Amino acid sequence: MIATTAIVAREPEKPQSINWAMEEVEVYTPGEGEVLVEMHATGICHTDIVLSSVPSGGIGIQYPKVLGHEGAGIVRALGPNVKSVEVGDPVLLSYYSCSSCDACQSSHPAYCDVFAGENYVGRQGAMKIRKAGEEPWSRFFGQSSFARHSVVSEASVLNVKDILRSEDELKLFAPLGCGFQTGMGAVLNTSEAGPDDVVMILGLGAVGMGALMTARICECKAIIAVDKVATRLEQAKRLGASHTINTGSLHGKALKDAVSDLSFPGVTVVIDTTGVPTVIEQGLQATRKRSKLVLVGVPPSGYTLNIDVVQHINVSE
């Protein structure tokens, strides 16, 4: 076993809050198809917060647990039958998939039959909290990257030894494990946006910026970036947004009217990364007929959308 440290999440003391603390843990030797990774960096994703702010038992969540699913580090030990990496290789970490179900076999690993249990809940048996002797739920998204050292499923590991120029670059690439690829997939795979599309991206964190850059690569007709933070909007312009909307400056104006002011009758693709119901509703109102709304952001449990269905039936105004 290896003595190390981890951010341990315990059951929240009040609704929609988190209860995290740095604790000393011991990590077990990697087993079949597992590797021990020393983390150099990890992203913090909204999913880490959402899945540690629900009561025990909610959507299968158990405590204590070690979160983190945008890890980047160096392989320090191998379990039996690991084939994709060697000790000392730099790796990026992403979600777990079984590789054998129908979804995985048809190149859709994000729809893996065991995705929810293996990624959102994880497993016990990979580490122990030294002070209390508890075995936390770990292997979150196959990795639990909020630990200095963690036992990681080989299915979650991407060997990047032929990509990096130095180990120092690992800290830059960690968000590729979730944030940036999520934004990319929303545009490329889910919306299938192309040159005829006017794409509006709501929220400009890592996911939104990933969606923006992908929309540019796909040569979309227009890319409208929406946020309330001026510096993010400036960065969006540098990354290829054709238009920006600062929601903090709308002063009550509807988002669809702000889109109309840009000389567009509506947008054909909306990518929401905020998870804010009122923002999602405004994004839907800004669409034209036969458009697509892709929901990526996750609102707190129990939040609902207020949608007038009649407004979205194919009728003339």
Secondary structure, 3 states (H helix, E strand, C coil): CEEEEEEEECCCCCCCCCCEEEEEEEECCCCCCEEEEEEEEECCCHHHHHCCCCCCCHHHCCCCEECCCCEEEEEEEECCCCCCCCCCCEEEECCCCCCCCHHHHCCCHHHCCCHHHHHHHCECCCEEECCCCCCCEECHHHCCCCECEEEEEHHHEEECCCCCCCHHHHHHHHHHHCHHHHHHHHHHHHHCCCCCCEEEEECCCHHHHHHHHHHHHCCCCEEEEEECCHHHHHHHHHHCCCEEEEHHHCCCCCHHHHHHHCCCCCEEEEEECCCCHHHHHHHHHCEEEEEEEEECCCCCCCCCCCCCHHHHCCCCC
